[in-house]
Amino acid sequence: MHQIAFDTFTVQAPRGWGDFTDTLEEENQPYTLGHKEGVGLAAASFDWGNDFVRVWQVSDVRNFALVTYTCDSKQAGQEVGVCEAIVRSIVFC
């Protein structure tokens, strides 16, 4: 794992992953973390007010999906394993 620094935060990511924010062709690009080969799965969890949020980014080079799961913070983690299995089953057509 290595540290990747964004403007307002840092993350630990496996080798081969990096900050691709500047490669986006739009103004005010969202922070973008990706695998150098454009394939992979990235995930993060955080609390947002009274909610627990889990976010996944999935790509196979040509396609991209942003998947989210939200629940009450008191229920955090109870279904994340099931959601993770669903996300890992994604096959782009």
C-alpha positions in Angstrom: 0.0 0.0 0.0 1.1 3.5 -0.6 -0.3 6.9 0.3 -2.0 9.1 -2.3 -2.5 12.7 -1.3 -5.4 14.8 -2.7 -6.0 18.4 -1.8 -8.0 17.8 1.3 -7.3 14.2 2.3 -5.0 11.2 1.8 -5.8 7.5 1.2 -3.9 4.3 1.3 -4.1 2.3 -2.0 -2.5 -0.8 -3.5 0.4 -0.3 -5.9 -0.8 0.5 -9.4 -3.5 2.8 -8.1 -3.2 6.6 -8.4 -4.8 10.0 -8.6 -6.4 10.4 -12.1 -8.3 13.6 -11.3 -6.3 15.8 -13.7 -7.1 13.4 -16.7 -10.8 14.3 -16.6 -11.9 16.7 -19.3 -14.4 18.7 -17.3 -14.2 21.7 -15.0 -14.3 21.0 -11.2 -13.4 17.3 -11.6 -14.3 15.0 -8.8 -11.4 13.4 -7.0 -10.7 10.3 -9.0 -8.7 7.3 -7.9 -8.1 4.5 -10.4 -5.9 1.6 -11.4 -3.2 2.5 -14.0 -4.7 -0.2 -16.3 -8.2 1.1 -15.7 -9.4 -2.2 -14.3 -10.5 -2.8 -10.7 -12.7 -2.2 -7.7 -12.2 0.6 -5.2 -14.4 1.1 -2.1 -14.7 3.5 0.9 -17.1 3.8 3.9 -17.9 6.8 5.9 -20.5 8.4 8.1 -22.7 11.2 6.7 -24.8 12.8 9.4 -26.9 9.9 10.8 -26.2 7.7 7.8 -23.6 5.1 7.0 -22.5 5.2 3.3 -20.4 2.7 1.4 -19.3 3.6 -2.1 -17.8 1.3 -4.8 -16.1 2.2 -8.1 -15.9 -0.7 -10.6 -14.3 -0.6 -14.0 -13.2 -3.0 -16.8 -11.3 -0.3 -18.8 -14.3 0.5 -21.1 -17.1 0.7 -18.6 -17.4 2.4 -15.2 -20.0 2.0 -12.4 -20.4 4.0 -9.2 -22.4 2.0 -6.7 -23.6 3.2 -3.3 -25.2 1.7 -0.2 -26.8 3.9 2.5 -28.3 2.9 5.9 -28.8 4.4 9.3 -25.5 4.6 11.2 -26.9 2.3 13.9 -27.2 -0.4 11.2 -23.8 0.2 9.8 -22.1 -2.9 8.4 -25.0 -5.3 8.8 -25.5 -5.7 5.0 -22.2 -4.6 3.6 -21.0 -8.1 3.0 -24.0 -8.9 0.9 -23.7 -5.6 -1.0 -20.0 -6.3 -1.6 -20.8 -9.7 -3.1 -23.4 -8.1 -5.4 -20.9 -5.4 -6.5 -18.2 -8.1 -7.1 -20.7 -9.9 -9.4 -21.0 -7.0 -11.8 -20.2 -8.1 -15.4 -20.4 -5.3 -18.0 -22.1 -6.3 -21.3 
